[in-house]
Amino acid sequence: MAAVGMPYVTERWPGGMLTNFPTIRKAVKKMATIDKLTADGTYDNFSKREKLQISRQRAKLEKNLGSIADLTRLPAALFVVDVQKEQNAVKEAKRLSIPVFAMVDTCCDPTDID
């Protein structure tokens, strides 16, 4: 997905990613700010402890939100592989009237899927 520039989530679904989108964007901007600190050399002026805290925070943000860093607006559709595992994603999309496409097995309820 990264090769074609499509946002995706493979780790745990960040709660509120769709319904609380401005807050998620702030976290992505924070990740970009950390990258900018590293690029312009400001990062080298921090103490060893501050560098460690910043690098840990950057790694956590990259793990959770790195794949959606280029997402500037709400998606037009949501594609879900495991509806049972990703119930929160489906509920958020339904709340915002975003169409949901999913692979549904016999153990899942297809009523929320478009």
GUFILUM-803257 format. One record per atom (N, C-alpha, C, O): residue number from 1; residue in one letter; atom name; x, y, z. Coordinates in steps of 0.1 Angstrom, whole numbers. Atoms other than C-alpha are relative to their C-alpha. Example, Ala and Ser with C-alpha at 12.3 -4.5 7.8 and 13.67 -1.06 7.14 Angstrom:
BEGIN
balo | papa | logu | X | Y | Z
1 | A | N | 9 | -12 | 0
1 | A | CA | 123 | -45 | 78
1 | A | C | 9 | 12 | 0
1 | A | O | 19 | 12 | 7
2 | S | N | -9 | -11 | 0
2 | S | CA | 137 | -11 | 71
2 | S | C | -8 | 11 | 8
2 | S | O | -3 | 22 | 9
end
This chain:
BEGIN
balo | papa | logu | X | Y | Z
1 | M | N | 8 | -12 | 0
1 | M | CA | 0 | 0 | 0
1 | M | C | 9 | 13 | 0
1 | M | O | 5 | 23 | -6
2 | A | N | -9 | -12 | 0
2 | A | CA | 29 | 24 | 7
2 | A | C | 5 | 3 | -14
2 | A | O | 7 | 15 | -16
3 | A | N | -5 | -2 | 14
3 | A | CA | 41 | 20 | -29
3 | A | C | -9 | 9 | -8
3 | A | O | -5 | 16 | -17
4 | V | N | 10 | -8 | 8
4 | V | CA | 9 | 35 | -43
4 | V | C | -5 | 12 | 8
4 | V | O | -13 | 20 | 2
5 | G | N | 4 | -12 | -7
5 | G | CA | 5 | 62 | -16
5 | G | C | -13 | -1 | 7
5 | G | O | -19 | 9 | 10
6 | M | N | 13 | 2 | -7
6 | M | CA | -27 | 47 | 0
6 | M | C | 3 | -1 | 15
6 | M | O | 11 | -8 | 19
7 | P | N | -1 | 2 | -14
7 | P | CA | -31 | 52 | 37
7 | P | C | -5 | -13 | 5
7 | P | O | -15 | -18 | -1
8 | Y | N | 5 | 13 | -5
8 | Y | CA | -35 | 20 | 57
8 | Y | C | 4 | -1 | 15
8 | Y | O | 12 | 7 | 20
9 | V | N | -3 | 3 | -14
9 | V | CA | -35 | 7 | 93
9 | V | C | 2 | -15 | 1
9 | V | O | -7 | -22 | -2
10 | T | N | -3 | 14 | -2
10 | T | CA | -19 | -26 | 101
10 | T | C | 1 | -3 | 15
10 | T | O | -1 | -15 | 19
11 | E | N | -1 | 2 | -15
11 | E | CA | -14 | -21 | 139
11 | E | C | -14 | 2 | 5
11 | E | O | -24 | 2 | -2
12 | R | N | 12 | -3 | -7
12 | R | CA | -41 | -15 | 164
12 | R | C | -7 | 12 | -6
12 | R | O | 0 | 22 | -8
13 | W | N | 7 | -12 | 5
13 | W | CA | -68 | 9 | 152
13 | W | C | 0 | 11 | 10
13 | W | O | -4 | 9 | 21
14 | P | N | 0 | -11 | -9
14 | P | CA | -62 | 43 | 168
14 | P | C | -14 | 5 | 3
14 | P | O | -20 | 10 | -7
15 | G | N | 14 | -4 | -3
15 | G | CA | -95 | 50 | 186
15 | G | C | -2 | 15 | -3
15 | G | O | 7 | 23 | 1
16 | G | N | 3 | -14 | 4
16 | G | CA | -110 | 82 | 172
16 | G | C | 7 | 5 | -12
16 | G | O | 7 | 17 | -15
17 | M | N | -8 | -4 | 11
17 | M | CA | -89 | 82 | 141
17 | M | C | -9 | 7 | -10
17 | M | O | -5 | 16 | -17
18 | L | N | 10 | -7 | 9
18 | L | CA | -120 | 92 | 120
18 | L | C | -8 | 10 | 7
18 | L | O | -10 | 21 | 2
19 | T | N | 9 | -9 | -7
19 | T | CA | -143 | 108 | 146
19 | T | C | 8 | 11 | 7
19 | T | O | 2 | 22 | 9
20 | N | N | -9 | -11 | -6
20 | N | CA | -114 | 128 | 162
20 | N | C | 12 | 3 | -8
20 | N | O | 23 | 3 | -4
21 | F | N | -11 | -1 | 10
21 | F | CA | -94 | 134 | 131
21 | F | C | 9 | 12 | 3
21 | F | O | 21 | 11 | 1
22 | P | N | -10 | -11 | -3
22 | P | CA | -80 | 169 | 141
22 | P | C | 10 | -4 | 10
22 | P | O | 22 | 1 | 9
23 | T | N | -10 | 4 | -10
23 | T | CA | -63 | 154 | 171
23 | T | C | 10 | -10 | -6
23 | T | O | 22 | -9 | -3
24 | I | N | -9 | 9 | 7
24 | I | CA | -48 | 126 | 150
24 | I | C | 9 | 8 | -9
24 | I | O | 21 | 5 | -10
25 | R | N | -9 | -8 | 8
25 | R | CA | -35 | 152 | 126
25 | R | C | 10 | 8 | 8
25 | R | O | 22 | 9 | 3
26 | K | N | -10 | -7 | -9
26 | K | CA | -18 | 171 | 155
26 | K | C | 11 | -10 | 3
26 | K | O | 23 | -6 | 3
27 | A | N | -10 | 9 | -3
27 | A | CA | 0 | 139 | 164
27 | A | C | 9 | -3 | -12
27 | A | O | 21 | -4 | -11
28 | V | N | -8 | 2 | 12
28 | V | CA | 11 | 134 | 128
28 | V | C | 9 | 12 | -3
28 | V | O | 20 | 11 | -7
29 | K | N | -8 | -12 | 1
29 | K | CA | 23 | 170 | 127
29 | K | C | 11 | 0 | 10
29 | K | O | 22 | 5 | 7
30 | K | N | -11 | 1 | -10
30 | K | CA | 43 | 164 | 159
30 | K | C | 11 | -9 | -5
30 | K | O | 23 | -6 | -3
31 | M | N | -10 | 9 | 6
31 | M | CA | 60 | 135 | 141
31 | M | C | 8 | 7 | -11
31 | M | O | 20 | 5 | -12
32 | A | N | -7 | -7 | 10
32 | A | CA | 68 | 158 | 112
32 | A | C | 10 | 11 | 7
32 | A | O | 20 | 13 | 1
33 | T | N | -8 | -10 | -7
33 | T | CA | 82 | 184 | 137
33 | T | C | 13 | -7 | 5
33 | T | O | 23 | -1 | 4
34 | I | N | -12 | 7 | -5
34 | I | CA | 105 | 158 | 152
34 | I | C | 9 | -3 | -12
34 | I | O | 22 | -2 | -10
35 | D | N | -8 | 2 | 12
35 | D | CA | 117 | 149 | 117
35 | D | C | 8 | 13 | -4
35 | D | O | 19 | 12 | -8
36 | K | N | -6 | -13 | 3
36 | K | CA | 124 | 186 | 111
36 | K | C | 11 | 3 | 9
36 | K | O | 22 | 9 | 5
37 | L | N | -11 | -3 | -10
37 | L | CA | 144 | 189 | 143
37 | L | C | 12 | -8 | -4
37 | L | O | 24 | -3 | -3
38 | T | N | -11 | 8 | 3
38 | T | CA | 165 | 160 | 132
38 | T | C | 7 | 5 | -13
38 | T | O | 20 | 5 | -14
39 | A | N | -5 | -5 | 12
39 | A | CA | 170 | 174 | 97
39 | A | C | 8 | 13 | 1
39 | A | O | 19 | 14 | -6
40 | D | N | -7 | -13 | -1
40 | D | CA | 181 | 209 | 107
40 | D | C | 11 | 1 | 10
40 | D | O | 17 | 11 | 12
41 | G | N | -11 | 1 | -9
41 | G | CA | 205 | 198 | 134
41 | G | C | -4 | 4 | 14
41 | G | O | 5 | 3 | 23
42 | T | N | 4 | -4 | -13
42 | T | CA | 185 | 211 | 164
42 | T | C | 0 | -11 | 10
42 | T | O | 3 | -10 | 22
43 | Y | N | 0 | 12 | -8
43 | Y | CA | 182 | 176 | 177
43 | Y | C | 13 | -3 | 7
43 | Y | O | 13 | -8 | 18
44 | D | N | -13 | 3 | -6
44 | D | CA | 219 | 174 | 183
44 | D | C | 3 | 9 | 12
44 | D | O | 12 | 5 | 20
45 | N | N | -2 | -8 | -11
45 | N | CA | 217 | 202 | 208
45 | N | C | -7 | -4 | 13
45 | N | O | -4 | 1 | 24
46 | F | N | 7 | 5 | -12
46 | F | CA | 195 | 183 | 232
46 | F | C | 9 | -9 | 8
46 | F | O | 19 | -15 | 3
47 | S | N | -8 | 9 | -9
47 | S | CA | 208 | 163 | 262
47 | S | C | -3 | -14 | -4
47 | S | O | -12 | -17 | -12
48 | K | N | 2 | 15 | 3
48 | K | CA | 211 | 125 | 260
48 | K | C | -14 | -5 | 3
48 | K | O | -20 | -12 | -4
49 | R | N | 14 | 4 | -5
49 | R | CA | 179 | 120 | 280
49 | R | C | -11 | 5 | -9
49 | R | O | -20 | -2 | -13
50 | E | N | 10 | -6 | 9
50 | E | CA | 159 | 144 | 258
50 | E | C | 0 | -7 | -13
50 | E | O | -11 | -9 | -19
51 | K | N | -1 | 7 | 12
51 | K | CA | 172 | 127 | 227
51 | K | C | -7 | -13 | 0
51 | K | O | -14 | -17 | -9
52 | L | N | 6 | 14 | -1
52 | L | CA | 161 | 93 | 240
52 | L | C | -15 | 2 | 1
52 | L | O | -22 | -6 | -5
53 | Q | N | 15 | -2 | -1
53 | Q | CA | 126 | 107 | 249
53 | Q | C | -6 | 3 | -13
53 | Q | O | -16 | -2 | -17
54 | I | N | 5 | -4 | 13
54 | I | CA | 122 | 123 | 215
54 | I | C | 0 | -12 | -9
54 | I | O | -9 | -14 | -17
55 | S | N | -1 | 11 | 10
55 | S | CA | 134 | 92 | 196
55 | S | C | -10 | -11 | 4
55 | S | O | -16 | -17 | -5
56 | R | N | 10 | 10 | -4
56 | R | CA | 111 | 69 | 217
56 | R | C | -14 | 5 | -5
56 | R | O | -22 | -3 | -10
57 | Q | N | 13 | -6 | 4
57 | Q | CA | 81 | 93 | 210
57 | Q | C | -1 | -1 | -15
57 | Q | O | -12 | -5 | -20
58 | R | N | 0 | 0 | 15
58 | R | CA | 90 | 94 | 173
58 | R | C | -3 | -15 | -4
58 | R | O | -11 | -17 | -14
59 | A | N | 2 | 15 | 4
59 | A | CA | 92 | 55 | 171
59 | A | C | -15 | -4 | 3
59 | A | O | -21 | -11 | -5
60 | K | N | 14 | 4 | -4
60 | K | CA | 58 | 52 | 189
60 | K | C | -10 | 6 | -10
60 | K | O | -19 | 0 | -15
61 | L | N | 8 | -7 | 10
61 | L | CA | 42 | 78 | 165
61 | L | C | 1 | -7 | -13
61 | L | O | -9 | -9 | -20
62 | E | N | -2 | 7 | 13
62 | E | CA | 57 | 60 | 135
62 | E | C | -7 | -13 | 0
62 | E | O | -13 | -17 | -10
63 | K | N | 6 | 13 | 0
63 | K | CA | 44 | 27 | 146
63 | K | C | -15 | 1 | -1
63 | K | O | -22 | -7 | -9
64 | N | N | 15 | -2 | 0
64 | N | CA | 8 | 39 | 152
64 | N | C | -5 | 8 | -12
64 | N | O | -16 | 5 | -17
65 | L | N | 6 | -10 | 9
65 | L | CA | 4 | 67 | 127
65 | L | C | 8 | 2 | -13
65 | L | O | 5 | 10 | -21
66 | G | N | -8 | -2 | 12
66 | G | CA | 32 | 64 | 101
66 | G | C | -6 | -3 | -13
66 | G | O | -3 | 4 | -23
67 | S | N | 6 | 4 | 13
67 | S | CA | 11 | 48 | 75
67 | S | C | -11 | 9 | -4
67 | S | O | -16 | 9 | -15
68 | I | N | 10 | -10 | 4
68 | I | CA | -15 | 76 | 76
68 | I | C | 5 | 14 | 1
68 | I | O | -3 | 23 | 1
69 | A | N | -6 | -14 | 0
69 | A | CA | 9 | 105 | 77
69 | A | C | -4 | 9 | -11
69 | A | O | -5 | 21 | -10
70 | D | N | 4 | -8 | 12
70 | D | CA | -1 | 116 | 42
70 | D | C | -15 | 2 | -1
70 | D | O | -20 | 9 | -10
71 | L | N | 14 | -2 | 0
71 | L | CA | -38 | 115 | 51
71 | L | C | -4 | 14 | 5
71 | L | O | -2 | 17 | 16
72 | T | N | 3 | -14 | -4
72 | T | CA | -49 | 151 | 50
72 | T | C | -15 | 3 | 2
72 | T | O | -19 | 13 | 8
73 | R | N | 14 | -2 | -2
73 | R | CA | -87 | 146 | 50
73 | R | C | -6 | -14 | 3
73 | R | O | 1 | -24 | 1
74 | L | N | 7 | 13 | -2
74 | L | CA | -112 | 119 | 59
74 | L | C | 0 | -8 | -12
74 | L | O | -2 | -3 | -23
75 | P | N | 0 | 9 | 12
75 | P | CA | -111 | 89 | 36
75 | P | C | -14 | 0 | -6
75 | P | O | -24 | 2 | 1
76 | A | N | 13 | 1 | 7
76 | A | CA | -139 | 85 | 10
76 | A | C | -6 | -14 | 2
76 | A | O | -18 | -15 | 1
77 | A | N | 5 | 13 | -3
77 | A | CA | -142 | 48 | 18
77 | A | C | 10 | -7 | 9
77 | A | O | 22 | -3 | 11
78 | L | N | -8 | 8 | -9
78 | L | CA | -129 | 22 | 43
78 | L | C | 0 | -14 | -4
78 | L | O | -11 | -20 | -6
79 | F | N | -1 | 14 | 3
79 | F | CA | -116 | -12 | 34
79 | F | C | 5 | -8 | 12
79 | F | O | 15 | -5 | 17
80 | V | N | -3 | 7 | -13
80 | V | CA | -116 | -37 | 63
80 | V | C | 2 | -15 | -4
80 | V | O | -6 | -21 | -11
81 | V | N | -3 | 14 | 2
81 | V | CA | -101 | -72 | 63
81 | V | C | -7 | -9 | 10
81 | V | O | -14 | -18 | 6
82 | D | N | 6 | 8 | -10
82 | D | CA | -113 | -85 | 96
82 | D | C | -11 | 9 | 8
82 | D | O | -7 | 17 | 16
83 | V | N | 11 | -9 | -6
83 | V | CA | -147 | -69 | 106
83 | V | C | -1 | -3 | 15
83 | V | O | -4 | 7 | 23
84 | Q | N | 2 | 3 | -15
84 | Q | CA | -148 | -87 | 140
84 | Q | C | 11 | 6 | 8
84 | Q | O | 8 | 11 | 19
85 | K | N | -11 | -6 | -7
85 | K | CA | -114 | -74 | 150
85 | K | C | 0 | 15 | 0
85 | K | O | 4 | 22 | 9
86 | E | N | 0 | -15 | 3
86 | E | CA | -119 | -39 | 136
86 | E | C | -14 | 6 | 2
86 | E | O | -18 | 14 | -7
87 | Q | N | 13 | -5 | -2
87 | Q | CA | -153 | -32 | 150
87 | Q | C | -1 | 15 | 2
87 | Q | O | -10 | 22 | -2
88 | N | N | 0 | -15 | -3
88 | N | CA | -143 | 3 | 162
88 | N | C | 2 | 8 | -13
88 | N | O | -5 | 18 | -15
89 | A | N | -1 | -7 | 13
89 | A | CA | -132 | 13 | 127
89 | A | C | -13 | 0 | -8
89 | A | O | -16 | 10 | -13
90 | V | N | 13 | 0 | 7
90 | V | CA | -165 | 2 | 112
90 | V | C | -10 | 9 | 7
90 | V | O | -17 | 16 | 0
91 | K | N | 10 | -9 | -7
91 | K | CA | -185 | 20 | 139
91 | K | C | 3 | 15 | -3
91 | K | O | -6 | 23 | -5
92 | E | N | -4 | -14 | 2
92 | E | CA | -165 | 52 | 134
92 | E | C | -4 | 4 | -15
92 | E | O | -9 | 15 | -17
93 | A | N | 4 | -3 | 14
93 | A | CA | -170 | 50 | 96
93 | A | C | -15 | 2 | -2
93 | A | O | -19 | 11 | -9
94 | K | N | 15 | -1 | 1
94 | K | CA | -207 | 44 | 100
94 | K | C | -5 | 13 | 6
94 | K | O | -14 | 20 | 1
95 | R | N | 4 | -12 | -7
95 | R | CA | -210 | 74 | 124
95 | R | C | 2 | 12 | -10
95 | R | O | -5 | 22 | -9
96 | L | N | -3 | -11 | 9
96 | L | CA | -194 | 96 | 97
96 | L | C | -5 | -2 | -14
96 | L | O | -2 | 6 | -23
97 | S | N | 6 | 4 | 13
97 | S | CA | -213 | 80 | 68
97 | S | C | 10 | -2 | -11
97 | S | O | 9 | 1 | -22
98 | I | N | -11 | 4 | 9
98 | I | CA | -181 | 67 | 52
98 | I | C | -4 | -14 | -4
98 | I | O | -5 | -23 | 5
99 | P | N | 3 | 14 | 4
99 | P | CA | -188 | 36 | 31
99 | P | C | 10 | -10 | 4
99 | P | O | 22 | -7 | 4
100 | V | N | -9 | 11 | -5
100 | V | CA | -173 | 4 | 44
100 | V | C | -1 | -12 | -9
100 | V | O | -12 | -17 | -11
101 | F | N | -1 | 12 | 8
101 | F | CA | -161 | -24 | 22
101 | F | C | 8 | -10 | 8
101 | F | O | 18 | -7 | 13
102 | A | N | -7 | 10 | -8
102 | A | CA | -151 | -56 | 39
102 | A | C | -2 | -14 | -5
102 | A | O | -12 | -17 | -12
103 | M | N | 2 | 14 | 2
103 | M | CA | -146 | -93 | 36
103 | M | C | -7 | -5 | 13
103 | M | O | -1 | -4 | 24
104 | V | N | 8 | 4 | -11
104 | V | CA | -172 | -108 | 58
104 | V | C | -2 | -16 | 0
104 | V | O | -5 | -21 | -10
105 | D | N | 1 | 14 | -1
105 | D | CA | -172 | -144 | 70
105 | D | C | -13 | -3 | 7
105 | D | O | -20 | 6 | 11
106 | T | N | 12 | 4 | -6
106 | T | CA | -200 | -164 | 85
106 | T | C | -1 | 3 | 15
106 | T | O | -12 | 4 | 20
107 | C | N | 0 | -3 | -14
107 | C | CA | -190 | -155 | 120
107 | C | C | -2 | 15 | 3
107 | C | O | -3 | 20 | 14
108 | C | N | 2 | -15 | -2
108 | C | CA | -195 | -117 | 114
108 | C | C | -13 | 5 | -5
108 | C | O | -20 | -2 | -12
109 | D | N | 13 | -6 | 4
109 | D | CA | -225 | -95 | 111
109 | D | C | 2 | 10 | -11
109 | D | O | 9 | 20 | -10
110 | P | N | -2 | -9 | 11
110 | P | CA | -227 | -79 | 77
110 | P | C | -9 | 12 | -1
110 | P | O | -9 | 19 | -11
111 | T | N | 10 | -11 | 1
111 | T | CA | -254 | -53 | 85
111 | T | C | 7 | 13 | -1
111 | T | O | 1 | 22 | -7
112 | D | N | -7 | -13 | 1
112 | D | CA | -229 | -25 | 90
112 | D | C | 9 | 2 | -12
112 | D | O | 15 | 13 | -14
113 | I | N | -9 | 0 | 12
113 | I | CA | -210 | -33 | 58
113 | I | C | -8 | 5 | -12
113 | I | O | -19 | 0 | -14
114 | D | N | 7 | -4 | 12
114 | D | CA | -219 | -15 | 26
114 | D | C | 3 | -9 | -12
114 | D | O | -2 | -7 | -23
end
